[in-house]
Amino acid sequence: MTPHQLAKLPAVLFEIGKLVGSDLDPGILLSRIAELLCSLINAKACSVMLLDADRKRLLAKAAYGLRTERMHTLSFAVGEGVAGWVVQTGEPALIADVADDARFVALPANQTPIASMLCVPLIARGERVGVVTATSEAANAFHVDDLELVRFIAMTIALDIENVRLHRVAVTDPLTGAYNREFLMQRLPQEIEATIDRDRPLSVAMVDVDHFKAVNDQYGHGTGDIVLAEVARRLRGAIRGGDLLVRYGGEEFLAVLPKADAGRAWEVGERMRQRVCERAFDIGDGMALLLRISIGIAQWRMGETMPDLIDRADTALYGAKDRGRNRVEVAP
């Protein structure tokens, strides 16, 4: 450990302790930990990946130094790539030059050059739950002392991170804070069962940002990410207390609306539409952007499967787009 690291370590550990004990959004919390690790070992980027519910794939939950859309592509099967090898074996990896290591998998369209890296397992309650990875665009950037330092911090925070994962982060989209599709696949069947048991209605609303590709093309994906996160914030502000907002994919969201028949769901959809388009989105440099959304509503029918319900909402969404966009359509 260098004198610089030795001097900085207590402050980093103190800051991590404060973060873990805070009520910060889990994605922000893990991103901040990644940032602290980068500063401690002078890494270009750092990511935290956690195993999914089936413990078969590592999914990126937070990162520092990576473009947001790059982080969304980070996913490795257990045993795949350096991260997959680390979570499979429970052993750390220190690689001076990734070009000389057969375990390294270069991702397509990799926007963050990687020449050297280190990766350590996160072990909680005796089980491997994820990995922490640090990378540099320079070869031989890390030494054994760096590895042991990250390993020590990972060991210190692993249980807290696992608790966070179990609580929320494993089921949320790191960019928007909305629930992810993994959560949807678990939760929507439960809502359908509750609908049957309690003889109450259930609807879903498929939401798509109109012409969002043009935003990315004109202003860049970084600006697109900022806008999408704000869209999600406005949608959350428009739904009811027991409703759930899921990032379904890209610029698509799905709102699960318990106790809502088609009429009530239309009202929620219209409120979402108005909330998104009521004021412009600030995209920096004094520029503002007006956005519109289209929404498709479907009320669950007795005997209907979850995929069929979502498909009907999706069909209604395309009906809204065919009729001029910026509107709410209800499936027949």
KADA-V969820 format. One record per pair of residues at least 12 apart in sequence whose ideal C-beta (glycine too) atoms are under 8 Angstrom apart, sorted by the first residue. I is the first residue (numbers start at 1). J is the second residue. Records with the same first field share a line. If there is no record, write none. Layout:
BEGIN
I = J ; J
END
This chain:
BEGIN
1 = 145 ; 148 ; 149
2 = 145
5 = 40 ; 41 ; 145 ; 149
8 = 39 ; 40
9 = 40 ; 149
12 = 36 ; 37 ; 39 ; 40 ; 153
13 = 153 ; 156
15 = 36
16 = 33 ; 36 ; 153 ; 156 ; 157
19 = 32 ; 33
20 = 157 ; 160 ; 164
25 = 177
26 = 61 ; 164 ; 165 ; 167 ; 168 ; 169 ; 172
27 = 61 ; 62 ; 169 ; 172 ; 174 ; 177
28 = 62
29 = 62 ; 164
30 = 48 ; 61 ; 62 ; 161 ; 164 ; 169
31 = 62 ; 63 ; 64 ; 174
32 = 64
33 = 48 ; 62 ; 157
34 = 46 ; 47 ; 48 ; 62 ; 63 ; 64 ; 65 ; 132
35 = 64
37 = 64 ; 132 ; 134 ; 150 ; 153
38 = 64 ; 65 ; 134
40 = 149 ; 153
41 = 118 ; 134 ; 142 ; 146 ; 149 ; 150
42 = 136 ; 141
43 = 65 ; 134 ; 135 ; 136 ; 141 ; 142
44 = 65 ; 112 ; 135 ; 136 ; 137 ; 141
45 = 63 ; 64 ; 65 ; 66 ; 112 ; 134 ; 135
46 = 63 ; 64 ; 65 ; 132 ; 133 ; 134 ; 135
47 = 60 ; 62 ; 63 ; 64 ; 66 ; 71 ; 74 ; 132 ; 133
48 = 60 ; 61 ; 62 ; 63 ; 122 ; 130 ; 131 ; 132 ; 161
49 = 61 ; 74 ; 76 ; 83 ; 87 ; 130 ; 131 ; 132 ; 133
50 = 122 ; 129 ; 130 ; 161 ; 165 ; 169 ; 170
51 = 78 ; 87 ; 128 ; 129 ; 130
52 = 170 ; 182
53 = 170 ; 182 ; 186
55 = 78
56 = 77 ; 78
57 = 75 ; 76 ; 77 ; 78
58 = 74 ; 75 ; 76 ; 77 ; 78 ; 83 ; 84 ; 87 ; 130 ; 131
59 = 74 ; 75 ; 170
60 = 72 ; 74 ; 75 ; 174
61 = 130 ; 165 ; 169 ; 170 ; 174
62 = 169 ; 174
65 = 112
66 = 111 ; 112
67 = 111 ; 112 ; 221 ; 222
68 = 174 ; 175 ; 221 ; 222 ; 225
69 = 221 ; 225
70 = 110 ; 111 ; 112
71 = 174
72 = 174 ; 175
73 = 107 ; 109
74 = 107
76 = 105
80 = 105
81 = 103 ; 104 ; 105
82 = 95 ; 98 ; 101 ; 103 ; 104 ; 105 ; 117 ; 119 ; 133
83 = 119 ; 131 ; 133
85 = 103
86 = 119 ; 120 ; 121 ; 131
87 = 121 ; 128 ; 130 ; 131
90 = 121 ; 123 ; 128
91 = 121
92 = 118 ; 119 ; 120 ; 121 ; 147 ; 151
93 = 117 ; 118 ; 119 ; 120
94 = 118 ; 142 ; 143 ; 144 ; 146 ; 147
95 = 116 ; 117 ; 118
96 = 116 ; 139 ; 140 ; 142
97 = 115 ; 116 ; 139 ; 140
98 = 114 ; 115 ; 116 ; 117
99 = 115
104 = 117
112 = 135 ; 137
113 = 137
114 = 135 ; 136 ; 137
115 = 136 ; 137 ; 138 ; 139 ; 141
116 = 135 ; 136 ; 138 ; 139 ; 140 ; 141 ; 142
117 = 133 ; 134 ; 135 ; 136 ; 142
118 = 133 ; 134 ; 142 ; 146 ; 147 ; 150
119 = 131 ; 132 ; 133 ; 134
120 = 132 ; 147 ; 150 ; 151 ; 154
121 = 154
122 = 154 ; 157 ; 158 ; 161 ; 162
123 = 154 ; 155 ; 158
124 = 158 ; 159 ; 161 ; 162
125 = 159 ; 162
129 = 158 ; 161 ; 162 ; 165
130 = 161 ; 165
132 = 150 ; 153 ; 154
134 = 146 ; 150
170 = 182
171 = 183 ; 186
173 = 247
175 = 225 ; 228 ; 229 ; 247
176 = 228 ; 229 ; 231 ; 232 ; 247
177 = 229 ; 232 ; 233 ; 236
178 = 232 ; 235 ; 236 ; 245 ; 246 ; 247 ; 253
179 = 244 ; 245 ; 246 ; 247
180 = 246 ; 247
181 = 246 ; 247 ; 248 ; 249
183 = 246
184 = 246 ; 248 ; 254 ; 256
187 = 244 ; 256
188 = 204 ; 256 ; 306 ; 309
189 = 306
191 = 256 ; 258
192 = 300 ; 306 ; 309
194 = 258
195 = 258 ; 300
196 = 302
200 = 258 ; 259
201 = 259 ; 260 ; 261 ; 262 ; 264 ; 299 ; 300
202 = 256 ; 257 ; 258 ; 259 ; 260 ; 299 ; 300
203 = 257 ; 260 ; 261 ; 262 ; 264 ; 265 ; 297 ; 298 ; 299 ; 300
204 = 254 ; 255 ; 256 ; 257 ; 265 ; 297 ; 298 ; 300 ; 309 ; 310 ; 313
205 = 254 ; 255 ; 257 ; 265 ; 268 ; 269 ; 272 ; 295 ; 296 ; 297 ; 313 ; 328
206 = 248 ; 252 ; 253 ; 254 ; 295 ; 296 ; 298 ; 310 ; 313 ; 314 ; 316 ; 317
207 = 235 ; 252 ; 253 ; 254 ; 255 ; 269 ; 272 ; 293 ; 294 ; 295 ; 317
208 = 251 ; 252 ; 253 ; 293 ; 294 ; 295 ; 317 ; 321
209 = 228 ; 231 ; 251 ; 252 ; 276 ; 291 ; 292 ; 293
210 = 291 ; 292 ; 293 ; 294 ; 321 ; 325 ; 326
211 = 292 ; 325
212 = 224 ; 228 ; 250 ; 251 ; 291
215 = 227 ; 289 ; 291
219 = 283 ; 289
223 = 283 ; 284
226 = 283
227 = 281 ; 283 ; 289 ; 291
228 = 251
230 = 281
231 = 251 ; 253 ; 276 ; 281 ; 291 ; 293
232 = 245 ; 247 ; 253
234 = 272 ; 275 ; 276
235 = 253 ; 255 ; 272 ; 275 ; 276
237 = 275
238 = 268 ; 271 ; 272 ; 274 ; 275 ; 276
239 = 255 ; 257 ; 268 ; 271 ; 272
240 = 257 ; 260 ; 268
242 = 258 ; 259
243 = 255 ; 256 ; 257 ; 258 ; 260 ; 268
244 = 256
254 = 310 ; 313
255 = 268 ; 269 ; 272
260 = 299
261 = 299
262 = 297 ; 298 ; 299 ; 330 ; 331
265 = 297 ; 299 ; 330
266 = 297 ; 328 ; 330
269 = 295 ; 297 ; 328
270 = 328
272 = 293 ; 295
273 = 292 ; 293 ; 295 ; 326 ; 327 ; 328
276 = 291 ; 292 ; 293
277 = 290 ; 291 ; 292 ; 293 ; 326
292 = 325 ; 326
293 = 326
294 = 317 ; 320 ; 321 ; 325 ; 326 ; 327 ; 328 ; 329
295 = 317 ; 320 ; 327 ; 328 ; 329
296 = 312 ; 313 ; 314 ; 315 ; 316 ; 317 ; 318 ; 319 ; 320 ; 328 ; 329 ; 330 ; 331
297 = 313 ; 316 ; 328 ; 329 ; 330 ; 331
298 = 310 ; 312 ; 313 ; 316 ; 330 ; 331
299 = 330 ; 331
312 = 331
313 = 331
315 = 331
316 = 329 ; 330 ; 331
317 = 329
END
